[in-house]
């Protein structure tokens, strides 16, 4: 009786193999079997059309037959490394159906993100492995969520600009590059502060104040075309330019100032004029962090305020004025 039960449970070798293959074919995610030359020997699974195109067209083709050559070259190198070392490869990559020659395109639209895991397949007879199993999972939804969270973490909610943390992080990278090139003077930095903004909040309320901030941000985005701009707190903005002379930065700041003069914020029929003062400086060899630039630009900003506001003060002007004094 026990022997009959074992036979019923396990069946013949052919039946077991057929059963195992039926399991593989029913997998939601795909499993590819490839040889050392990057040829698809078999494919299993990938039954979820919302995540994958039908994969059967791949069988018998090589990586170079179905995908861009640079991607094929990279994947083939990983296949051979896995076979030679026995180590598992894990990596994320992007592909779209349109990039894959012969793809039936019956799955998701657009570029998709995938997590791939590749391991050597050892035969029962022993010897060095000649094939790999490549298991793939579509992680596009996770990537989109990560990117959305990254945008939220880096973006000022009101203006859509970079927030303080993200702006200073990007400025730090830019400054490091300028220092490596021994050309820090080609990095310009500006600190921008709205004049009498508190009066707007006190008179009209914070909702109107928010509207004014967005209005100014739009003007800065429109004119500071060669700059990276961020809102670093309250009514303060900052910008930096890479690889330009200071005159270029000054021209773009002048553009924003003139745009705000000619296009004030309108509250119904009432006109709310909002201008800014700014401090503009170039990076120096001694600068190691954007806060060094921020401090220097802040001093220039205070000079601009002392000189009557609604103006841009830069280091060359201050040096001339102080030498005359």
WOHU-V25007 format. One record per backbone hydrogen bond with DSSP energy under -1.0 kcal/mol. NH is the residue of the N-H (numbers start at 1). CO is the residue of the C=O. E is the energy in kcal/mol with one decimal. If there is no record, write none. Layout:
((NH CO E) (NH CO E))
This chain:
((5 1 -2.2) (6 2 -2.3) (7 3 -2.2) (8 4 -2.5) (9 5 -2.4) (10 6 -2.8) (11 7 -2.2) (16 12 -2.7) (17 13 -2.5) (18 14 -2.4) (19 15 -2.6) (20 16 -2.9) (21 17 -2.4) (22 18 -2.2) (23 19 -1.8) (24 20 -2.3) (25 21 -2.8) (26 22 -1.1) (27 24 -1.4) (31 44 -2.1) (32 134 -2.7) (33 42 -2.7) (34 132 -1.8) (35 39 -1.7) (38 35 -2.1) (40 61 -3.2) (41 33 -3.2) (42 33 -1.4) (44 31 -2.3) (47 27 -1.4) (48 28 -1.1) (49 47 -1.0) (51 48 -1.5) (52 48 -2.1) (58 55 -2.2) (59 56 -1.3) (60 40 -3.3) (61 58 -2.4) (63 38 -1.5) (67 63 -1.8) (72 68 -2.7) (73 69 -2.7) (74 70 -1.8) (75 71 -2.6) (76 72 -2.6) (77 73 -1.8) (78 74 -1.5) (79 75 -2.4) (80 76 -2.3) (81 77 -1.9) (82 78 -2.6) (83 79 -2.3) (84 80 -2.3) (85 81 -2.4) (86 82 -2.4) (89 118 -2.5) (91 116 -2.2) (93 114 -2.2) (95 112 -2.2) (99 96 -1.2) (100 97 -1.3) (103 100 -1.7) (112 95 -3.0) (114 93 -3.0) (115 137 -2.8) (116 91 -3.3) (117 135 -2.6) (118 89 -3.0) (119 133 -2.1) (121 131 -3.0) (126 123 -1.5) (132 34 -2.5) (133 119 -2.8) (134 32 -3.1) (135 117 -3.1) (136 30 -2.2) (137 115 -2.0) (139 113 -2.0) (143 139 -2.5) (144 140 -2.7) (145 141 -2.2) (146 142 -2.6) (147 143 -2.8) (148 144 -2.3) (149 145 -2.6) (150 146 -2.4) (151 147 -2.4) (152 148 -2.3) (153 149 -2.3) (154 150 -1.7) (155 151 -1.5) (156 161 -3.8) (160 156 -2.5) (162 229 -1.1) (163 154 -2.6) (167 163 -2.9) (168 164 -2.6) (169 165 -1.8) (170 166 -2.3) (171 167 -2.7) (172 168 -2.1) (173 169 -1.6) (174 170 -2.3) (175 171 -2.7) (176 172 -2.3) (177 173 -1.9) (178 174 -2.2) (179 175 -2.4) (180 176 -2.1) (181 177 -1.9) (182 179 -1.1) (183 178 -2.6) (186 183 -1.7) (187 184 -2.2) (188 241 -1.8) (189 281 -3.2) (190 239 -2.9) (191 279 -2.3) (192 237 -3.2) (193 277 -2.9) (194 235 -1.6) (195 275 -2.6) (201 197 -1.7) (202 198 -2.7) (203 199 -2.2) (204 200 -3.0) (205 201 -1.5) (209 205 -2.0) (210 206 -2.6) (211 207 -1.7) (212 208 -2.3) (213 209 -2.3) (214 210 -2.2) (215 211 -2.0) (216 212 -2.5) (217 213 -2.5) (218 214 -2.3) (219 215 -1.7) (220 216 -2.5) (221 217 -2.7) (222 218 -2.2) (223 219 -1.9) (224 220 -2.9) (225 223 -2.0) (227 224 -1.1) (228 240 -2.5) (230 238 -2.7) (231 162 -2.3) (232 236 -1.3) (233 236 -1.1) (236 233 -3.0) (237 192 -2.9) (238 230 -2.6) (239 190 -2.2) (240 228 -1.8) (241 188 -2.2) (243 186 -1.4) (244 186 -1.5) (249 245 -1.2) (250 246 -2.6) (251 247 -2.4) (252 248 -2.0) (253 249 -2.2) (254 250 -2.6) (255 251 -2.1) (256 252 -1.9) (257 253 -2.4) (258 254 -2.8) (259 255 -2.4) (260 256 -2.1) (261 257 -1.7) (262 258 -2.2) (263 259 -1.8) (265 272 -1.7) (267 270 -3.0) (270 267 -2.2) (272 265 -3.4) (277 193 -2.7) (278 311 -2.1) (279 191 -2.3) (280 313 -2.5) (281 189 -2.8) (283 187 -2.6) (287 284 -1.6) (292 289 -2.3) (294 290 -2.7) (295 291 -2.3) (296 292 -1.7) (297 293 -3.0) (298 294 -2.1) (299 295 -1.7) (300 296 -1.7) (301 297 -2.3) (302 298 -2.1) (303 299 -1.7) (304 300 -2.1) (305 301 -2.2) (306 302 -2.5) (307 303 -1.9) (308 305 -1.5) (309 304 -2.1) (313 278 -3.0) (315 280 -1.2) (318 314 -1.8) (319 315 -2.5) (320 316 -2.0) (321 317 -2.5) (322 318 -2.9) (323 319 -1.9) (324 320 -1.9) (325 321 -1.8))
